[in-house]
Amino acid sequence: MMAFRRREGEFFDVLETRDAEAREEALMAALAAHVAQARRQAPYYARVLQHVDPDQVTSRAALAALPLTRKSDLVMLQAARPAFGDLTAIPPGRLARIFVSPGPIYDPESPGRDFFRFGRALFATGLRAGQILHNTFSCHFTPAGTMMERGARAVGATVVPAGPGNLELQARAIAHLRSHCYAGTPEFLKAILEKADELGLDLAPLRRGHVTGGAYTPPLRASYGDCGLTVLQSYGTADLGLVAYKSEAREGLILDEHVIVEIVRPGTGEPLPDGEVGEVVVTLFVPEYPLIRFATGDLSAIMPGQSLCGRTNTRIRGWLSRADQAAKVRGTLVRPEQIADLARRFPGLGRMRLVISRVGEADRMTLSVETASPEPGLAERLAETLQAVTKLRGEVTLVAPGTLAKDGRVIEDVCAVE
């Protein structure tokens, strides 16, 4: 564990250093009003939550009883009810921008403030008022460029809207303007630095970087450290904006102050104990786009304790993998929700994992199930239920508790091409 000295003035606002109990009390106090507002102003939630009493949604247990809204369903929802599937609380004409992500998925941005809340993450990276951010994210269709620009303006920094491409111009602009901080994908900064070396340019003022939207690998982190650069990352989505961010303490990603994050068993809405890997589900406290229990399809886990930097919010491990583990078996799609359905029919059993393999040219399904006391005929009953749920035959193997990895995997296709 690296040593880290807390410095005065190193926090974006007072919310970051709240007592954990005070934060939880504030979030739960705001939750009922948030649910009520979503029901009142977003037609989608008026339908989905019509039987929910918002005044009763004042705890994590009550929140966990609400239905999920899956990111994977947004294309269908928005196609059926343009432009936003009835999830927004204001008309499209009152928005500042409408972004188009692959799918297509349409993402709203309201006017006025740091809508995507990346100011907090950029501040944690070290960007300050009066400095210059070199922003290489695109501002066309997708929101990443705007996320960084509005975040930098919230900090009080100036922005160079560079966008992607043209390495020579990127390097020359950073050298000429003496930019202090980079924003972009992890790999692109390396390419800019190499081009600057090739051109003999001095990028000495560029000491910090904020990266997202790609794999920030250990070798890449090490290379930036060798150059004397502090390059930190964040996790967010086009729908939610910022979810979590790294500080200079570097251990885990600290949750944004305007979200509630649950880690749930893939294929279900069931929250998992801290430390277990599961799907990231986010409730977003943004009035214009009041997403409630938004299932991202990403895997992560809650980390114990607090950051050494002095920020007191919960930490997650960051993006680990995708939760959508659907696999085709003999031409039929098998989904985690089906394994969750099977598990509900056999209460008291432990983890389950369906492994898809190949024997010659034939697909093979094997369901491993943890159980401490296997009853006679249990494997056969599980196999029958597996076939009833998936419409496919499979084998069942009973294993001891603790045998299956706590990695969030429900379906594993061992022959899938990564």
Salt bridges, closest charged atoms under 4 A:
GLU10 OE1 - ARG7 NH2 3.45
GLU10 OE1 - ARG128 NH2 2.95
ASP13 OD2 - ARG120 NH2 2.88
GLU16 OE2 - ARG120 NH1 2.87
GLU16 OE1 - ARG311 NE 2.95
GLU24 OE2 - ARG60 NE 2.63
ASP86 OD2 - ARG47 NH1 3.11
ASP86 OD2 - ARG81 NH1 3.54
GLU109 OE1 - ARG97 NH1 2.93
GLU109 OE2 - ARG150 NH1 2.13
GLU168 OE2 - ARG172 NE 3.00
GLU194 OE2 - LYS190 NZ 2.72
GLU198 OE2 - LYS195 NZ 3.20
ASP239 OD1 - LYS71 NZ 2.37
GLU248 OE2 - ARG7 NH2 3.37
GLU248 OE2 - ARG208 NH1 3.44
ASP256 OD2 - ARG117 NE 2.70
ASP256 OD1 - ARG120 NE 3.21
GLU257 OE1 - ARG18 NH2 2.67
GLU257 OE1 - ARG23 NE 2.83
GLU262 OE2 - ARG293 NE 2.96
GLU270 OE1 - ARG265 NE 3.55
GLU276 OE2 - ARG351 NH2 2.79
GLU279 OE1 - ARG70 NH1 3.20
GLU288 OE1 - ARG113 NH2 3.00
ASP298 OD1 - ARG322 NH1 2.58
ASP324 OD1 - ARG335 NH2 3.48
GLU337 OE2 - ARG70 NE 3.77
GLU337 OE1 - ARG335 NE 3.37
ASP341 OD2 - ARG345 NH2 3.14
ASP363 OD1 - ARG358 NE 3.14
GLU370 OE1 - ARG351 NH1 3.80
GLU375 OE1 - ARG381 NH2 3.29
GLU395 OE1 - ARG364 NH2 2.93
ASP407 OD1 - ARG353 NH2 2.41
GLU412 OE1 - ARG353 NH1 3.19
ASP413 OD1 - ARG358 NH1 3.66
